Amino acid sequence: NIQLLRDVVYLMGRTSSAEENQLFFKVSSVGSKRIHFMQKAFPTVPWIFVYRDPVQTMMSHLDPSKLGNLRGKTPQAVCLRGKSHPPKDLIRLAMDHDVSLDELSYEEFCAAHLATLCESALKGMKKSNGKGVAVEYDGLVEKLIQTVIPQHFGLDVDDAARERIRNVAKTYSKSKTENRDWVEDSKTKDVGSTPKIRKASDTFLDESYKELGKFSIK
């Protein structure tokens, strides 16, 4: 329901401060499957899709050093939650690669799931009249400061704002307990990746990763 979505966003954006007149939402990755609803509700609102090197993204889900000894159990990874009931777009993707769902390894299913998110975002960008763009993860903070916020979102970024953004970016945002400092981990993920992760990334994610580059803000 488009109007319901507008109403919820309105209610979430209410504020008692006259100085607050801009509203930003950070949506989890699976939200990319619903970009078309957001576009219908807010067709003139600019948005970005943050993407990352496929192997590094896969390692965020299936890092062997964090999964431990599974002993035949399914890894507790977000990208595998749909394995028992795969969505239609993932089924179609597997068919396009002439692979049966039952034959997909954990790594391949995870890569296929991530590919469907990227494809959904790409579809939205192609219909957005420039309102939707991709932003690669590497150097994200400076891209936000120098390009995304001032040019794509059309907002002024003064020295104080730059300092706030850089300070906030020092904290690991996914920590569920105590505050942790954010540490760059791209090289660590590359080095720690397994052959299965690299192969699955090449098979299912390489094409969408390259396509996202065509819509990417530098």
Order of alpha helices (4+ residues) and beta strands (2+ residues): alpha-alpha-beta-alpha-alpha-alpha-alpha-beta-alpha-alpha-alpha-alpha-alpha
